[in-house]
Amino acid sequence: MRKNFALTAAQRQDARDALRILEGTGLTLVEAAKVAAARGERREAMAVDDAVAEFLRDRERYVRPDTLRFYEDHLGRLSAAMGKRIVSQVERREWKKWIGSQRGRLASVRAMLGFLETLDPAPGGRWLIRGIAVRPKAYSEPEFLTVEEARKIMAEAYEYTPALALLLYAGLRPSELGDGVHKPKLTWANVSVREQWVRIPARNAKTGRPRLLEGLPEILWQTLAPYERRKDEPICRHSWQRPIKRAKATIGRWTHDATRHTFATYHAALGDMAHTSMILGHEGSLTMLVRHYRGLVSRADAEEFFCAKSR
């Protein structure tokens, strides 16, 4: 041990700052150092399985159910691939290889490692994967329904007419209709045919923020008018999967969010992209909307899709 050990000016300042932080905790500077050292040992020995479990337990307390399922899906695959590996020993190139071109994996891993970093800070952020970016995906045109397919669905899946009308003519996400388990069912209190608005409650919205939809196509109100019920009655009595399965069976083909892509495609062709973005809840995402949906159909196609019956 070196004799006449002396702290530098910077170290003395660090000690004063540390004591200020510890004030009121009852811990001495030495005790705090021992706690930090113990946490460091735990960090060095934590397996991927344990890290995933701890992260999901934390997120379970406050994230929305669909967000939690998103993490569970991607990080469950991570556990299957690297479960017994020690997190701090996984190299950056291994993270990159596992993530590949999948943005969901990147977002999930970043969230988990960032969470662990706040629990057990490592010098230099050794767990973080800064600078890793997924390879850009080749453009793929969003699949949407033709005018004929949409009309066929509305005609043959008539028992789900109100739900399908909101999906096709108001651009709601299917999950926003609610299933009564993860999200409350959307009721007629959230729709006013007379005043022509639809309100998506915060608990149903993907973003966790409510939104009010106005200026929707006239065909929506003409379709909903005969079905309007008491305010406390659900718009779709069953889970939202029912009308989707029925629509899929009717036309024989389907892709994820087909009804939402259909609405976005035809509504964007009407010319007011900002209004389309507002209805979809894409705050600040007008560029994305233009990139994906402009030019897929003509204005004439859009007017035919949203054509309301003459009164």
ABEGO torsion letter per residue (X at the ends): XBBGBBBBAAAAAAAAAAAAAABGAGBBAAAAAAAAAAAAAAAAABBAAAAAAAAAAAAAAABBAAAAAAAAAAAAAAAAAAAABBAAABBAAAAAAAAEABAAAAAAAAAAAAAAAAABBBBGGAABBBGBBBBBBBBBBBBBBBAAAAAAAAAAAAAAAAAAAAAAAAGBBAAAAEAGAABBBBBAAABBAAAGBBBBBAAABAAGBBBBBBGBBAAAAAAAAAABBBAABBABABBAAAAAAAAAAAAGBBBBGAAAAAAAAAAAAAGBAAAAAAAAGBBGAAAAAAAAABGABBAAAAAAAABBBBX
